[in-house]
Amino acid sequence: MKLLFPKSESGRSQIIDEMNDYHIVPTDQYKRKIRKEMILLEEKPLAESIRNKRVIKLKGTGKVDIYELRIKASTNMAYRLFFAIRSAGYIALHFFLKKSNNYKTSILIATQRIQKYDQNQHDNK
């Protein structure tokens, strides 16, 4: 799975806007840091830059495939990965810190199929 940060300035701003939507209000200094780190990482797949990662397929309803990505990473790196996954077109359902099993971070991700399914649900209403 290739996850790249958006190369355009508007793409980077979109991630920061999404942080605001989730009531994560970064300071101006943190916004600058995010932009700087995204510029550094945009040429390299983010998933490859994180070691000790494990993807577990969870049982779903059949219409939606849900995966849990477990990584050893700092909180900042985990947030960057979370928003990179969302910007890559996936729906990250939940983000939380998990201290068991020696994994610090656990992110639940739905495949793109949920996005299409959700869109159809809205069209039918």
C-alpha positions in Angstrom: 0.0 0.0 0.0 1.6 3.2 -1.1 0.8 6.2 1.0 2.2 9.6 -0.1 1.6 13.0 1.3 -0.1 15.4 -1.1 2.4 17.4 -3.0 0.3 20.5 -3.5 0.0 23.2 -0.8 -3.8 22.9 -0.9 -3.5 19.2 -0.2 -1.3 19.9 2.8 -3.8 22.6 4.0 -6.6 20.0 3.6 -4.9 17.8 6.2 -4.6 20.6 8.6 -8.3 21.5 8.0 -9.2 17.9 8.8 -7.3 18.2 12.0 -9.5 21.2 12.9 -12.6 19.1 11.9 -11.6 16.5 14.5 -11.1 19.2 17.1 -7.3 18.8 17.0 -6.2 22.4 17.0 -2.6 22.7 16.1 -0.6 25.8 16.9 1.0 27.8 14.1 4.3 26.3 15.0 2.9 22.7 14.8 1.3 23.6 11.4 4.7 24.7 10.1 6.2 21.5 11.4 3.5 19.4 9.7 4.1 21.2 6.4 7.9 20.8 6.7 7.7 17.1 7.5 5.2 16.4 4.7 7.6 18.1 2.2 10.4 15.8 3.4 8.3 12.6 3.3 6.3 13.3 0.1 8.8 11.5 -2.2 8.9 8.4 0.0 6.0 6.1 0.7 5.1 6.7 4.4 4.2 3.1 5.0 7.8 2.1 4.2 9.2 4.7 6.6 7.6 3.1 9.6 9.1 -0.1 11.0 7.4 -2.7 13.2 4.1 -2.4 11.4 1.5 -5.0 11.3 -1.9 -5.1 9.5 -4.6 -7.3 10.9 -7.9 -7.9 9.0 -10.8 -7.6 11.4 -14.2 -9.3 10.9 -16.6 -7.0 9.2 -20.2 -7.0 7.9 -19.2 -8.4 4.6 -19.8 -5.1 2.8 -16.9 -3.4 4.5 -13.3 -4.6 5.0 -11.8 -3.2 8.1 -8.1 -3.4 8.9 -6.2 -2.5 12.1 -2.8 -1.1 11.5 -0.5 -1.5 14.5 2.7 0.5 14.6 5.4 1.4 17.0 5.6 5.2 16.5 5.6 8.4 18.4 2.3 10.2 18.7 3.3 12.8 16.2 4.3 10.1 13.6 1.0 8.3 14.3 -1.0 11.5 13.7 0.9 12.1 10.5 0.2 8.5 9.3 -3.5 8.8 10.3 -4.0 11.9 8.2 -1.9 10.5 5.3 -4.1 7.5 5.2 -7.2 9.7 5.1 -5.7 11.9 2.4 -4.8 8.8 0.3 -8.5 8.1 0.0 -9.1 5.6 2.8 -11.4 6.2 5.7 -9.6 5.9 9.0 -12.4 5.0 11.4 -10.7 5.5 14.7 -7.4 6.5 16.2 -6.2 5.5 19.6 -3.2 4.7 21.7 -2.8 1.1 22.6 -0.3 0.0 25.1 -0.8 -3.7 25.1 1.1 -6.1 22.9 4.0 -3.7 22.8 2.2 -1.6 20.2 1.9 2.1 21.0 -0.6 3.0 18.3 -3.5 1.3 16.6 -5.4 2.8 13.7 -8.6 1.3 12.3 -8.8 1.7 8.5 -11.6 0.9 6.2 -10.8 0.1 2.6 -12.0 2.3 -0.2 -15.1 0.0 -0.6 -16.7 1.7 2.4 -16.3 5.1 0.7 -18.2 3.9 -2.3 -20.8 2.2 -0.1 -21.3 5.4 1.9 -21.7 7.4 -1.2 -24.4 5.1 -2.5 -26.2 5.3 0.8 -26.3 9.1 0.5 -27.4 8.9 -3.1 -30.3 6.7 -2.2 -31.6 9.1 0.4 
